[in-house]
Amino acid sequence: MPVEYQIIIIYAATKKYLLDIPVAEILSFESELSEYIDTKYPEIPESIRTNKVIDEECEAKLKKAIEECKANRK
């Protein structure tokens, strides 16, 4: 897994976005989130890869992407 996607899931975990997801579903959510970001917000991993940090703009988009992905879960 590329580092930028590891950073995204670690961010989601440390900011407590995963607390309401059952442990058995974390890996599938991780895949769903990566796919969702690739589709809707490809600039997020690109920004992390290029800048080596999550700046304010990237963080705002990342929060939005995580919340949208969680809202769209089956």
C-alpha positions in Angstrom: 0.0 0.0 0.0 1.4 3.4 -0.9 2.5 5.6 2.0 -0.1 8.3 1.2 -2.9 5.7 1.7 -1.4 4.5 4.9 -1.4 8.1 6.1 -5.0 8.5 5.2 -6.2 5.5 7.1 -4.0 6.4 10.1 -5.5 9.9 10.0 -9.0 8.4 10.0 -8.1 6.2 13.0 -6.4 8.9 15.1 -9.2 11.4 14.4 -11.7 8.7 15.7 -13.6 8.3 12.4 -13.3 4.5 12.7 -14.9 4.2 16.2 -18.4 3.4 14.9 -17.1 0.8 12.4 -17.0 -2.8 13.6 -13.5 -4.1 13.9 -14.3 -6.9 11.4 -15.2 -4.3 8.8 -12.2 -2.0 9.1 -10.2 -3.6 6.3 -13.2 -3.3 3.9 -13.8 0.3 4.9 -10.1 1.0 4.3 -10.5 -0.3 0.7 -13.7 1.6 0.2 -12.2 4.8 1.4 -9.1 4.4 -0.8 -11.4 3.7 -3.8 -13.7 6.6 -2.9 -10.8 9.1 -2.6 -9.3 7.8 -5.9 -12.6 8.4 -7.6 -13.8 11.7 -6.0 -10.7 13.3 -4.5 -7.5 12.2 -6.3 -5.9 15.4 -5.3 -5.7 14.2 -1.6 -3.2 11.4 -2.1 -1.3 13.5 -4.7 -1.0 16.4 -2.2 0.2 14.1 0.5 2.7 12.4 -1.9 4.0 15.8 -3.2 4.0 18.0 -0.1 4.8 15.2 2.5 2.3 16.8 4.9 -1.4 17.2 5.3 -2.0 20.9 4.9 -5.2 22.7 6.0 -6.8 22.5 2.5 -5.9 18.8 2.2 -7.2 18.1 5.7 -10.5 19.7 5.0 -11.0 17.6 1.8 -9.9 14.5 3.6 -12.4 15.0 6.4 -15.1 15.6 3.8 -14.1 12.5 1.9 -14.1 10.3 5.0 -17.5 11.6 6.1 -19.0 11.1 2.6 -17.5 7.6 2.3 -19.0 6.6 5.7 -22.4 8.1 4.8 -22.4 6.1 1.5 -21.5 2.7 3.1 -23.8 -0.2 2.4 
